[in-house]
Amino acid sequence: MIPNTQLRKHLPPTWLTRLQNIRHKFRGVKLHSNTIIYFGAKLLRYPKNIHLFKDVIVKTGAHICPCNEKAEVFIGSRTTIGFNTFIYASSMI
């Protein structure tokens, strides 16, 4: 299978997005090295319960929030979370 690289060509990672990834890794977010989290995206409340797999892009204004200690959010490979998207989980998504 030949991967579609068109999106990555138009949204390449920058040193700022890499810095953002490092910041979220220290907060406990489980993310792949190819993940891009843009500034302005918010990973809220229980960051250790957020799992972002390979080639995920989280755009500015997006909120991802496990609302309690037992809630978990899994974002699968090659997924884009668009501008101003809200994902709030009370158990598992």
C-alpha positions in Angstrom: 0.0 0.0 0.0 1.4 3.4 -1.0 0.8 6.0 1.8 -0.9 9.3 0.9 1.7 11.9 1.8 -0.2 14.9 0.3 -1.4 16.2 3.8 2.1 15.9 5.2 3.5 17.8 2.3 1.3 20.8 3.1 1.6 20.5 6.9 5.2 19.6 7.6 6.5 19.4 11.2 8.4 22.5 12.4 10.7 23.0 15.3 7.8 24.6 17.2 5.6 21.6 16.8 8.5 19.3 17.9 8.8 21.5 21.0 5.1 21.2 21.6 5.4 17.4 21.4 8.3 17.4 23.9 6.2 19.5 26.3 3.2 17.1 26.1 5.4 14.0 26.5 6.7 15.5 29.8 3.0 15.9 30.8 2.4 12.2 30.2 0.7 12.1 26.9 1.5 9.0 24.9 2.3 10.1 21.4 4.3 8.8 18.4 7.2 10.8 17.1 5.4 11.6 13.8 2.5 13.2 15.7 2.0 17.0 15.1 0.3 19.0 17.8 -0.1 22.7 16.8 0.1 25.5 19.3 -3.4 26.4 20.5 -4.4 22.8 20.7 -5.3 21.8 24.3 -4.7 18.4 25.8 -6.6 18.8 29.1 -7.1 17.4 32.6 -5.6 13.9 32.6 -2.9 14.0 29.9 -1.5 10.5 30.8 -4.8 9.1 29.5 -4.4 10.5 26.0 -2.9 8.2 23.3 -2.0 9.6 19.9 -0.8 7.1 17.4 1.4 7.5 14.3 0.8 10.4 11.9 -1.9 12.1 14.0 -2.3 15.9 13.5 -4.0 18.0 16.2 -4.8 21.4 14.8 -5.1 24.8 16.6 -8.1 25.2 18.8 -8.8 21.4 19.3 -9.5 20.2 22.8 -8.9 16.6 23.8 -10.0 15.9 27.4 -10.4 12.7 29.4 -12.9 14.1 32.0 -12.0 11.8 34.9 -9.1 9.6 36.0 -10.5 6.4 34.4 -11.4 8.0 31.0 -9.1 7.3 28.1 -8.9 8.9 24.6 -7.3 6.9 21.8 -6.7 8.7 18.5 -5.8 6.2 15.7 -3.0 6.4 13.1 -3.3 8.8 10.2 -6.1 10.9 11.9 -6.5 14.7 11.7 -8.3 16.4 14.5 -9.6 19.6 12.9 -9.6 23.2 14.0 -11.8 23.9 17.1 -12.8 20.2 17.5 -13.8 19.2 21.0 -13.3 15.6 22.2 -14.4 15.0 25.8 -14.5 11.5 27.2 -16.2 10.3 30.4 -15.2 6.7 29.8 -13.3 5.8 26.6 -13.2 7.0 23.0 
